[in-house]
């Protein structure tokens, strides 16, 4: 068994592909990923170690351990285990499974409990987000006749993340950049409303404040300002509490939430976004979201999202034709100037690479359960 560090998306896939719900997988990853991110360390994971790391729920610990074992991370795999899968004629029992045609299908298609180890969880290539998933494509369906018949039941939070991704791409950001920005956008909204509703402590307001010191790039997206920095490959990433927001978990979150309707929901959102100019969309984006988001009744409830409702919000007349005039990041990425900046002081410069830990002390990010509850528990936001 190799001992190469798993990328965070691959680590999350170990859990979510083996029956651990996405919110619980994210919460567990925040506690154990730093110390258990290699095949060897995962094989040594025990109930006691999970408890020491802060995973208090016994049922969650059982799910995690079962997921790790099913993914093939065991210290002493039994040779007899493979032999038991072969019948008397020497043929491997069970029919072969068709290969998913795209990444979303690979993420959302249920798998049998007995299966071979998935070596794709141990990528040999570069540790970039798209490489870990194969791609970050939603394979949108753009046929209006098909879309008009589609709907899904979902929380507000993943829909907001999907819409913010589409809007950010309309403004000119690449897919990975847009997913990162959308993730932070949703988190900021949830923190703001959670504090207003007394769900979160007032101290959480500090997480919405700009990172101190230096001139920092930022983008204003649908009324929220997210600070940015560029990676060594010149891609933008949004900062959450001084730490990078990776696009992979956001892609997984959206795909898991919408499952087989992902291509339809994203397609409808893209048609809606395309009927506005980038500037109009950024101004009206949240109001549009408020018109098509699911109606919820109670804490953490889900509601129906209909594609025909999304499509009905497109601009009329000439504007109804989906425009291809995407914006440019040069028009939307701005720089906060500070009179205190000293170009000779590296500590005041924004981080330029996400391969290492940022200099700022990492604060606790909001969990998926928290921002779903915050967004679903308020009648306005």
Secondary structure, 3 states (H helix, E strand, C coil): CCCCECCHHHHHHHHHCCCCCHHHHHHHHHHHCCCCCEHHHHHCCCHHHHHHCCCCCHHHHHHHHHHHHHCCCCCCCCHHHHHCCECCCCCECCCCCCCCCCHHHHHHCCCCCCCCCCHHHCCCCCCCHHHHHCCCCCCCCCCHHHHCCCEEEECHHHHHHHHHHHHHHHCCCCHHHHHHHHHHHHHHHHHHHHHHCCCCCHHHHHHHCCCCCCCEEEEEECCEEEEEEECCCCCEEEEECCEECCHHHHHHHHHHHHHHHHHHHHHHHHHHHHCCCHHHHHHHHHHHHHHHCCCCCCCCCCEEEEHHHHHHCCCCHHHHCCCCCCCCHHHHEEEECCCCCCCCCHHHCCCCCCCCCCCCCCCCCCCHHHHHHHHHCCCCC
